[in-house]
Amino acid sequence: MPATPLKVMFVAGFGPIVRDPATSRALYRDTLGLPLEPMPNDDTYLHAEGLDGVRHFALWPLTHDAQSCFGSPQWPASVPEPAS
């Protein structure tokens, strides 16, 4: 029996990890024109809600990723940085 094709309606959330938030903002918001807005009290985390195909898109700074994973805004030298 042939497989039924998967019909994806949207991605719930997606966001590249960015090393330089200012450079990433220039690319994604200023050059590509994505309607990214900063989170309240945090101008390094830019996000957009309800883009076609994705409900939440964000530029996640490496410092936020490090804080989430290691409890410090510094990425450990002994761990390779994520590639996005």
Backbone as ProteinMPNN parsed JSONL, in Angstrom:
{"seq_chain_A": "MPATPLKVMFVAGFGPIVRDPATSRALYRDTLGLPLEPMPNDDTYLHAEGLDGVRHFALWPLTHDAQSCFGSPQWPASVPEPAS", "coords_chain_A": {"N_chain_A": [[0.839, -1.169, 0.0], [0.653, 2.227, -0.878], [2.391, 4.961, 0.675], [0.748, 7.504, 2.543], [0.803, 10.879, 1.657], [2.384, 13.325, 3.666], [0.89, 16.149, 4.977], [1.949, 19.02, 5.769], [0.996, 21.743, 7.669], [1.992, 23.962, 9.044], [4.957, 25.143, 10.735], [5.59, 25.001, 14.135], [7.51, 26.502, 15.595], [10.599, 28.159, 14.982], [14.026, 29.005, 14.907], [17.11, 30.434, 14.193], [20.25, 30.098, 15.894], [22.131, 32.809, 16.849], [25.268, 34.437, 16.645], [26.013, 37.111, 16.584], [23.892, 39.441, 17.35], [23.271, 42.047, 16.275], [24.292, 42.043, 13.639], [22.816, 39.923, 12.612], [20.236, 40.966, 12.902], [20.397, 43.027, 11.02], [20.564, 41.52, 8.658], [18.214, 39.739, 8.657], [15.987, 41.388, 9.364], [16.393, 44.03, 8.286], [17.532, 43.653, 5.67], [16.233, 41.331, 4.537], [13.661, 41.91, 5.234], [11.935, 40.811, 7.184], [9.325, 40.946, 9.604], [10.448, 41.52, 12.325], [10.405, 41.889, 15.83], [11.625, 43.216, 18.927], [11.769, 41.451, 22.067], [10.044, 42.456, 25.055], [12.093, 44.373, 27.151], [14.41, 43.168, 26.165], [16.403, 43.605, 23.683], [17.935, 41.988, 22.09], [16.801, 39.564, 21.428], [14.967, 38.881, 18.82], [11.776, 38.525, 17.299], [9.038, 37.109, 15.387], [5.594, 36.684, 14.924], [3.321, 34.412, 13.461], [4.205, 34.268, 10.749], [4.019, 33.329, 7.296], [3.77, 29.911, 7.126], [5.171, 29.434, 9.497], [4.649, 29.627, 12.953], [6.013, 30.918, 15.03], [8.911, 32.707, 14.751], [12.272, 33.301, 15.471], [15.274, 35.081, 16.315], [17.704, 33.664, 18.038], [19.928, 34.564, 20.391], [23.289, 33.456, 20.919], [24.189, 33.771, 23.526], [21.828, 33.531, 25.002], [21.172, 30.889, 24.466], [23.372, 29.609, 25.633], [22.914, 30.341, 28.306], [20.522, 28.991, 28.768], [21.315, 26.306, 28.4], [23.676, 25.949, 29.949], [23.615, 27.586, 32.169], [24.944, 29.983, 32.199], [25.839, 33.012, 30.514], [28.023, 32.714, 28.898], [29.396, 30.698, 26.407], [30.721, 27.48, 26.908], [34.167, 26.889, 26.442], [35.026, 24.327, 26.033], [33.054, 23.023, 24.679], [31.789, 22.543, 21.471], [30.511, 25.295, 19.604], [27.093, 25.733, 18.591], [26.103, 25.296, 15.184], [24.427, 27.292, 12.896]], "CA_chain_A": [[0.0, 0.0, 0.0], [1.494, 3.423, -0.937], [2.349, 5.847, 1.842], [-0.055, 8.718, 2.415], [1.679, 12.046, 1.782], [2.255, 14.154, 4.855], [0.476, 17.509, 4.621], [2.355, 19.933, 6.837], [0.285, 23.014, 7.58], [2.878, 25.009, 9.531], [5.959, 24.789, 11.735], [5.22, 25.73, 15.345], [8.518, 27.501, 15.92], [11.922, 27.971, 14.397], [14.894, 30.157, 15.077], [18.544, 30.181, 14.189], [21.079, 30.626, 16.974], [22.967, 33.836, 16.234], [26.415, 34.87, 17.445], [26.057, 38.574, 16.592], [22.512, 39.874, 17.147], [23.161, 43.243, 15.427], [24.503, 41.623, 12.257], [21.663, 39.098, 12.247], [19.105, 41.884, 12.741], [20.583, 43.703, 9.736], [20.23, 40.588, 7.583], [16.85, 39.213, 8.673], [14.959, 42.43, 9.419], [16.638, 45.16, 7.396], [17.752, 43.223, 4.287], [15.178, 40.411, 4.088], [12.368, 42.536, 5.495], [11.05, 40.088, 8.106], [8.776, 41.872, 10.603], [10.953, 41.097, 13.63], [10.275, 42.848, 16.923], [12.317, 42.763, 20.137], [10.988, 41.094, 23.248], [10.124, 43.516, 26.061], [13.299, 44.375, 27.996], [15.506, 42.388, 25.582], [16.468, 43.958, 22.265], [18.758, 41.033, 21.338], [15.935, 38.462, 20.997], [13.966, 39.387, 17.887], [10.844, 37.466, 16.925], [7.846, 37.434, 14.612], [4.512, 35.719, 15.105], [2.391, 34.214, 12.369], [4.722, 34.336, 9.384], [3.521, 32.22, 6.481], [4.465, 28.639, 7.292], [5.746, 29.258, 10.832], [3.901, 30.418, 13.937], [6.949, 31.744, 15.797], [10.268, 32.736, 14.219], [13.068, 34.165, 16.335], [16.731, 35.04, 16.287], [18.057, 33.311, 19.408], [21.341, 34.843, 20.613], [24.096, 32.385, 21.514], [24.231, 33.988, 24.976], [20.586, 32.97, 25.56], [21.323, 29.436, 24.351], [24.326, 29.211, 26.676], [22.233, 30.478, 29.596], [19.547, 27.908, 28.85], [21.972, 24.995, 28.481], [24.793, 25.848, 30.895], [23.428, 28.462, 33.314], [25.851, 31.121, 32.086], [25.756, 33.57, 29.163], [29.235, 32.371, 28.16], [29.438, 29.339, 25.882], [31.95, 26.843, 27.385], [35.202, 26.671, 25.413], [35.209, 22.89, 25.834], [31.91, 22.513, 23.926], [31.671, 23.249, 20.19], [29.331, 26.153, 19.457], [26.16, 25.225, 17.579], [26.135, 25.923, 13.864], [23.064, 27.547, 12.405]], "C_chain_A": [[0.895, 1.248, 0.0], [1.32, 4.279, 0.315], [1.481, 7.066, 1.543], [0.861, 9.924, 2.571], [1.369, 12.839, 3.046], [1.919, 15.572, 4.409], [0.766, 18.437, 5.79], [1.657, 21.265, 6.633], [1.147, 24.188, 8.034], [3.902, 24.399, 10.477], [5.63, 25.624, 12.968], [6.228, 26.81, 15.685], [9.856, 27.143, 15.332], [12.743, 29.206, 14.675], [16.35, 29.772, 15.042], [19.197, 30.761, 15.436], [22.06, 31.594, 16.33], [24.068, 34.284, 17.192], [26.448, 36.387, 17.608], [24.654, 39.107, 16.301], [22.367, 41.089, 16.218], [23.323, 42.889, 13.95], [23.318, 40.796, 11.767], [20.418, 39.952, 12.048], [19.193, 42.593, 11.389], [20.201, 42.788, 8.578], [18.738, 40.261, 7.558], [15.779, 40.309, 8.636], [15.176, 43.495, 8.35], [16.793, 44.746, 5.934], [16.61, 42.351, 3.773], [13.769, 40.938, 4.355], [11.422, 41.765, 6.388], [10.583, 41.037, 9.212], [9.165, 41.48, 12.026], [10.863, 42.234, 14.641], [11.04, 42.329, 18.13], [11.331, 42.352, 21.225], [11.06, 42.268, 24.22], [11.359, 43.325, 26.94], [14.44, 43.533, 27.452], [15.573, 42.652, 24.081], [17.363, 43.033, 21.455], [17.951, 39.854, 20.821], [14.834, 39.042, 20.128], [13.071, 38.243, 17.44], [9.715, 38.012, 16.067], [6.84, 36.319, 14.83], [3.697, 35.626, 13.828], [2.923, 34.471, 10.97], [4.142, 33.172, 8.593], [4.386, 30.986, 6.698], [5.076, 28.399, 8.655], [5.01, 30.175, 11.809], [4.802, 31.355, 14.735], [8.325, 31.605, 15.169], [11.052, 33.691, 15.095], [14.55, 34.018, 16.023], [17.163, 34.843, 17.736], [19.544, 33.547, 19.612], [22.054, 33.669, 21.302], [24.167, 32.543, 23.033], [22.987, 33.426, 25.66], [20.645, 31.44, 25.545], [22.257, 28.925, 25.45], [23.678, 29.276, 28.056], [21.251, 29.331, 29.803], [20.207, 26.552, 29.092], [22.95, 24.853, 29.643], [24.678, 26.762, 32.107], [24.337, 29.665, 33.334], [25.723, 31.692, 30.678], [26.987, 33.283, 28.297], [29.163, 30.923, 27.696], [30.738, 28.697, 26.336], [32.921, 26.567, 26.236], [35.366, 25.2, 25.084], [34.088, 22.239, 25.003], [31.833, 23.265, 22.595], [30.389, 24.088, 20.134], [28.392, 25.565, 18.397], [26.311, 25.983, 16.269], [24.708, 26.129, 13.402], [23.103, 28.009, 10.975]], "O_chain_A": [[1.82, 1.322, 0.809], [0.252, 4.314, 0.926], [1.485, 7.588, 0.428], [1.628, 9.985, 3.532], [0.209, 12.991, 3.428], [2.601, 16.13, 3.55], [-0.063, 18.616, 6.683], [1.718, 21.848, 5.55], [1.051, 25.283, 7.48], [3.732, 23.279, 10.957], [5.413, 26.831, 12.856], [5.841, 27.926, 16.03], [10.203, 25.969, 15.201], [12.224, 30.322, 14.68], [16.782, 28.884, 15.776], [18.757, 31.781, 15.967], [22.746, 31.239, 15.372], [23.835, 34.483, 18.385], [26.863, 36.892, 18.651], [24.263, 39.214, 15.139], [21.413, 41.144, 15.442], [22.575, 43.383, 13.107], [22.872, 40.958, 10.631], [19.63, 39.701, 11.135], [18.187, 42.743, 10.695], [19.579, 43.237, 7.615], [18.072, 40.482, 6.546], [14.771, 40.163, 7.945], [14.259, 43.826, 7.598], [16.251, 45.405, 5.047], [16.075, 42.604, 2.693], [12.8, 40.461, 3.764], [10.219, 42.023, 6.367], [11.37, 41.847, 9.703], [8.303, 41.147, 12.839], [11.199, 43.381, 14.346], [11.101, 41.117, 18.341], [10.205, 42.847, 21.286], [12.044, 43.007, 24.211], [11.623, 42.219, 27.412], [15.362, 43.206, 28.2], [14.88, 42.0, 23.299], [17.545, 43.252, 20.257], [18.37, 39.2, 19.866], [13.878, 39.627, 20.636], [13.54, 37.126, 17.226], [9.47, 39.217, 16.028], [7.205, 35.146, 14.909], [3.416, 36.638, 13.186], [2.158, 34.858, 10.086], [3.809, 32.137, 9.17], [5.596, 31.022, 6.475], [5.468, 27.272, 8.958], [4.781, 31.35, 11.522], [4.395, 32.465, 15.077], [8.849, 30.496, 15.066], [10.564, 34.77, 15.431], [15.01, 32.984, 15.538], [17.01, 35.742, 18.564], [20.357, 32.805, 19.061], [21.482, 32.988, 22.153], [24.202, 31.545, 23.753], [23.074, 32.902, 26.77], [20.219, 30.783, 26.495], [21.962, 27.931, 26.113], [23.866, 28.38, 28.878], [21.164, 28.77, 30.895], [19.722, 25.749, 29.889], [23.053, 23.788, 30.253], [25.539, 26.729, 32.986], [24.491, 30.308, 34.372], [25.517, 30.933, 29.731], [26.99, 33.577, 27.102], [28.901, 30.023, 28.494], [31.793, 29.31, 26.17], [32.523, 26.068, 25.184], [35.796, 24.853, 23.984], [34.164, 21.057, 24.667], [31.813, 24.496, 22.587], [29.323, 23.644, 20.562], [28.849, 24.971, 17.42], [26.614, 27.176, 16.262], [23.877, 25.227, 13.51], [22.056, 28.275, 10.384]]}, "name": "protein", "num_of_chains": 1, "seq": "MPATPLKVMFVAGFGPIVRDPATSRALYRDTLGLPLEPMPNDDTYLHAEGLDGVRHFALWPLTHDAQSCFGSPQWPASVPEPAS"}
